[in-house]
């Protein structure tokens, strides 16, 4: 599979700092987003394996005990590399879980008492952040449940410190432009760039790096943060090939006024200074 994504020790002072606009990459699609004074944990996966089969390459960038207390946990869909029961169970039970329609049934069955289910374009307000579930082109299934019984999507998080977008899993589709129109001025877009090989099968559910770059331009966000690479060997391409291709695409296209932030696992970026 090749080497895992580069990892750096987490800057815990920065992770726990006061109000701002920051993203910390925990690995794969897992992020801690700090906006204003809100901490939103997205697709948290800390386990050594997902689905009992696929092993983790490299350690997570943050451990549960190193996290600030989250205001909410956001889960984009029910696939095992995004919804991991041991990781969900390790988080405080009273922290709300925000999920697409149908995923709530799964998490409630694990004993999570505070679950908020959203349809596409529905929102939930927290004290200093507003979370909206937005469409994606993907699918959903877990062992023991039927195909597409639960919805999937991405999240836009809005706050006084700015807004960010986490795409979850998605193939390319016209919805990226619609999301950009509905949420102009996004500080950053966390976009999946891996799990694309072989293309004849995967392009209906995932993007390759070049497609993710075009999706970023359609969104109109300020910064691109590649994700969904370097941690779990889910498809045929080497673990770090997606990030290398993303860098090549960026060097060729040179989007004016935009920034590429190819993070190391454990790295925190302050978007207000990006």
C-alpha positions in Angstrom: 0.0 0.0 0.0 3.0 2.4 0.4 3.7 4.7 3.3 1.0 6.2 5.4 0.3 10.0 5.5 2.9 12.0 7.3 2.1 12.6 11.0 3.2 15.3 13.4 2.6 15.7 17.1 -0.6 17.6 17.8 -0.2 21.2 19.0 -2.5 20.8 22.0 -2.2 24.4 23.0 -3.5 25.4 19.6 -6.2 22.7 19.6 -7.5 24.0 22.9 -7.0 27.7 22.2 -9.8 30.2 22.4 -12.1 31.4 19.6 -10.9 31.2 16.0 -11.3 29.2 12.8 -9.2 26.0 12.9 -9.1 22.6 11.5 -7.2 19.6 12.9 -6.7 16.5 10.8 -7.2 13.3 12.8 -6.7 11.1 9.8 -8.8 9.9 6.8 -12.1 11.9 7.0 -11.8 12.7 10.7 -11.4 16.3 11.7 -11.9 18.6 14.7 -13.3 21.9 13.4 -13.1 24.9 15.8 -15.3 27.8 14.7 -15.7 30.8 17.0 -15.9 28.9 20.3 -17.5 25.7 19.0 -15.7 22.4 18.7 -17.3 20.1 16.1 -15.9 16.6 15.7 -16.5 15.2 12.2 -16.5 11.5 11.2 -14.5 10.5 14.2 -12.5 7.3 13.8 -9.8 6.4 16.3 -9.8 2.6 15.9 -6.9 0.5 14.6 -9.4 -1.3 12.3 -12.7 -0.3 10.7 -15.4 -2.8 10.0 -13.2 -5.4 11.7 -11.2 -5.9 8.5 -9.4 -2.8 7.2 -6.4 -1.8 9.4 -5.2 1.7 10.1 -1.9 2.9 8.7 -0.4 5.4 11.2 -1.8 6.6 14.5 -4.7 9.1 14.7 -3.6 12.7 15.0 -5.6 13.2 18.3 -6.8 10.7 20.9 -10.2 11.0 22.6 -8.6 12.1 25.8 -6.7 15.0 24.0 -9.9 16.5 22.5 -11.6 19.6 23.8 -15.2 18.7 24.8 -17.1 18.7 21.5 -20.3 20.7 21.1 -21.5 18.1 18.6 -20.3 15.0 16.8 -21.1 15.1 13.0 -21.3 11.9 11.0 -21.7 12.1 7.2 -22.9 8.6 6.5 -22.9 5.0 7.8 -19.9 3.5 6.1 -17.5 1.9 8.6 -14.6 4.3 7.8 -16.8 7.2 8.7 -19.1 5.7 11.4 -17.1 3.6 13.8 -18.9 2.3 16.9 -15.9 2.1 19.3 -15.1 5.7 18.5 -18.6 6.9 18.9 -19.0 5.0 22.2 -15.7 6.6 23.5 -17.2 10.1 23.3 -19.3 11.7 26.0 -22.8 10.3 25.8 -24.5 13.7 26.3 -22.8 15.3 23.3 -25.4 15.4 20.5 -24.7 13.3 17.4 -25.8 15.0 14.2 -26.5 12.5 11.4 -28.4 12.0 8.1 -31.8 10.5 8.1 -31.7 6.8 9.0 -28.3 6.9 10.6 -30.0 7.8 13.9 -31.5 4.4 14.2 -28.0 2.8 14.2 -26.5 5.2 16.8 -29.5 5.1 19.1 -29.1 1.3 19.1 -25.7 1.8 20.5 -27.0 3.8 23.4 -26.5 7.4 22.2 -29.4 9.4 23.8 -29.0 12.7 21.9 -29.3 12.1 18.2 -30.3 14.8 15.7 -31.3 13.5 12.2 -31.2 15.9 9.2 -32.5 15.7 5.6 -30.5 17.4 2.9 -30.6 21.2 3.4 -31.9 20.9 6.9 -30.0 22.7 9.7 -29.5 22.6 13.5 -28.5 25.5 15.6 -26.0 25.3 18.4 -24.9 28.2 20.6 -22.3 29.6 18.3 -22.6 27.4 15.1 -25.1 26.3 12.6 -24.8 22.9 10.9 -26.5 22.1 7.6 -26.5 18.7 5.9 -25.9 19.1 2.2 -26.2 16.6 -0.7 -23.5 14.3 -1.9 -23.3 11.6 -4.7 -22.7 8.4 -2.7 -24.5 5.5 -1.1 -25.0 3.8 2.2 -24.9 0.3 3.7 -23.8 -1.6 6.8 -23.8 -5.3 7.6 -27.3 -6.4 8.5 -29.1 -3.5 6.9 -30.4 -2.9 3.4 -28.8 -0.8 0.6 -29.4 3.0 1.0 -31.7 2.6 4.0 -29.9 5.6 5.5 -29.1 8.9 3.9 -25.6 10.4 3.3 -24.2 13.8 2.8 -21.7 16.5 3.7 -21.9 19.3 6.3 -21.5 23.1 6.1 -20.7 24.6 9.5 -21.4 28.4 9.8 -20.3 30.7 12.6 -19.3 34.3 13.2 -15.7 33.2 12.6 -16.5 31.9 9.1 -17.9 28.8 7.4 -16.3 25.5 6.4 -17.5 22.5 4.3 -16.8 18.8 4.8 -18.0 16.7 1.8 -18.0 13.3 3.5 -17.8 10.9 0.6 -18.9 11.9 -2.9 -18.4 11.4 -6.6 -18.3 14.5 -8.8 -21.8 16.0 -9.3 -23.4 19.4 -10.1 -24.3 19.8 -6.4 -20.9 21.3 -5.6 -21.8 24.4 -7.5 -25.1 24.6 -5.7 -23.5 24.3 -2.3 -21.1 27.1 -3.2 -24.0 29.3 -4.3 -26.0 28.6 -1.1 -22.9 29.2 1.1 -20.7 31.8 -0.5 -17.4 32.7 1.0 -16.5 29.3 2.5 -13.2 29.5 4.3 -12.2 25.9 3.5 -13.5 22.8 1.8 -12.5 19.4 3.1 -12.7 17.2 0.0 -12.1 13.5 -0.5 -9.3 12.8 -2.9 -8.7 9.0 -2.5 -10.4 5.7 -3.1 -10.7 6.0 -6.9 -8.9 3.1 -8.4 -10.2 1.2 -10.4 -12.0 4.1 -12.0 -14.5 2.0 -13.9 -16.1 1.0 -10.5 -15.2 3.8 -8.1 -15.9 7.0 -10.1 -19.6 6.6 -9.4 -19.0 7.0 -5.7 -15.6 8.7 -5.2 -13.5 11.5 -6.8 -10.0 11.3 -8.0 -7.7 14.2 -7.1 -8.3 16.1 -10.3 -12.0 15.8 -10.0 -11.8 17.0 -6.4 -9.8 20.0 -7.6 -12.6 20.9 -10.1 -15.2 20.4 -7.3 -13.2 22.9 -5.2 -13.3 25.5 -7.9 -17.1 25.0 -8.3 -17.5 25.5 -4.6 -15.6 28.8 -4.6 -14.0 28.1 -1.2 -10.8 29.9 -0.1 -8.8 26.8 0.9 -8.8 23.2 -0.2 -8.0 20.6 2.5 -7.6 17.1 0.9 -8.8 14.2 3.0 -9.7 10.5 2.6 -6.2 9.4 1.8 -3.1 8.0 3.6 -4.9 6.1 6.4 -7.0 3.2 5.2 -6.2 1.1 2.1 -9.7 0.9 0.7 -9.0 0.7 -3.0 -6.1 -0.1 -5.4 -4.1 3.2 -5.5 -1.1 3.6 -3.1 -2.0 5.3 0.2 -0.2 8.6 -0.6 -0.7 8.8 -4.4 -3.9 10.9 -4.0 -2.1 13.7 -2.2 0.8 13.6 -4.7 -1.7 13.9 -7.6 -3.5 16.7 -5.8 -0.3 18.7 -5.5 0.5 18.2 -9.2 -2.9 19.3 -10.2 -2.6 22.4 -8.1 0.8 23.3 -9.5 -0.6 23.0 -13.0 -3.8 24.9 -12.4 -2.5 27.5 -9.9 -6.0 28.8 -8.8 -5.7 32.5 -8.3 -6.3 33.7 -4.7 -6.8 30.1 -3.4 -4.8 28.0 -1.0 -4.0 24.2 -0.9 -3.5 22.9 2.7 -2.2 19.4 2.5 -2.1 18.6 6.2 -0.1 16.1 8.1 -2.1 13.9 10.4 -2.2 15.8 13.7 -1.6 19.2 12.1 -3.8 22.1 13.0 -4.3 25.0 10.6 -5.7 28.4 11.6 -7.9 29.5 8.7 -8.1 33.2 9.7 -4.4 33.5 8.9 -4.3 31.1 6.0 
